[in-house]
Amino acid sequence: MSVPDHTQVHCPCCGELTDIEVVPDAAGADQDYTEDCTVCCRPMVVHITWDEDGLPSATAEREGG
């Protein structure tokens, strides 16, 4: 099974569903990073987790909590 290189997340600022690129690291660890929404351009903190099958899941929150 190939690992998807994109997933979707709802922007916490504008609510729009946006595509984000996901790249698993060598250790398969969860990731947190800041990315601008492709719709409203506001920063959001993206949280990527990987399930036991290696599939990504993403959530986002406003930068600064």
Helices and strands as residue ranges (DSSP letters): E 6-10, E 17-21, E 31-36, E 43-50, E 56-62
